[in-house]
Amino acid sequence: MSEPGQLKTEHVEPADVEYAMPHAASETASESASAGQLSLGAQLASRREQLGWSVPDVASHLKLAPRQIDAIEADNYAALPTMVMTRGFIRSYAKLLGLDATALLATISPGVAAQPAANPIHSQLSTPFSESPFHLMGRSKFAYKWLAVLAVLLLLLAVAIRMDVVPGLQKAIQSLSEKSAASATDGGDSKAGLPAITELQAADAAANAALTAAPVAPVNGGAVPEAGVNVVPATTATNTVANAAAANPATASGGELVLNFRQDSWVEIKRADNTVLISRLVKAGSTESVDMSQPVNVIIGNLAGVDASLRGAPLDLKAGSKTNVARVTLK
């Protein structure tokens, strides 16, 4: 048996150390205790140095912080979380070094063992995660708890956002509905002026029909109209034209815009005050005339199929238009 206070001098690398036999550890602890020279922490430190380990080596094996190892070796239990956990630290440390943990723990005075933690809550909150007792519970369990807390927070955030967004969305939908209703009302008012335009177009059509049906003077003076042909007297045709001219003062005055349609085309003509004069699809072969006593805005959809004249002069609607749609303002 070795002399009291003397330890083995062999050097063992940390990665290759096997736990020493319990009876050898018990012998070493008993000898140290009987000598009365080494405290619990000093015995642990002495054995660690005998094995050639550093404090970081032990901390890495036990998954503790180096400062916790220093506190154990200095018998500074106040710097550790609780005595229950401190006993667990010492037991793991002694087992790693091959010492008798029971004998070492028996050297702790009853007063120190019964002393409660000064402020365990503050200690846990101020201790880094890697040094806290939560680290001993396993990283996976702790990660799952944090994920659960994060999921609850995200759920609460989603509920709060939904409570704020849904009323705003309902208000937006209601506002759009009101605007649509107002637009429909305005459209109905605009279409109220269409009957007068239709009557004007009917008068033009009647005048054209009368001119087409007027008889042609016979060359020899004795020619008789063919059977089945309805001949309208010249006097009647003249009266019809006069009536049509009276119904369409723009045509009578000559200050008009005339559109001849060689192809079907959409046409919209408005006054400066947004009064709609024409807004429809005009068939090929039709002619439309518009009074130019006031400026008008003209939109023609099929520009290539429409010929225009303004106050008797040809009007080029294609000037400045890169597409087959004309948008011009005429005065």
Beta strands, then each sheet from edge to edge (+ up, - down):
strand 1: 256-261
strand 2: 265-271
strand 3: 276-282
strand 4: 287-291
strand 5: 296-300
strand 6: 306-310
strand 7: 313-315
strand 8: 326-330
sheet 1: 4+ 1- 6+ 7-
sheet 2: 3+ 2- 5+ 8-
end
